[in-house]
């Protein structure tokens, strides 16, 4: 699967099977600080992934 991490501008290829939450744990990314898109659509933490997916991990920006 192709993984794009927006904050660090990293692109990785990873052989992974599991959920979004498990992927974030593996990458040591705090699930509270990001939203995730799979193949261009936003997904929830319990979404199952396959090796053909393209994942974009986007930083959540908040302000006041």
Buried (B, 14 or more C-beta within 10 A) or exposed (E): BEBBBEEEEEEEEEEBEEBBBBBBEEBEBEEEBBBBBBEEEEBEEEBEBEEEBEBBBBEEEEEE
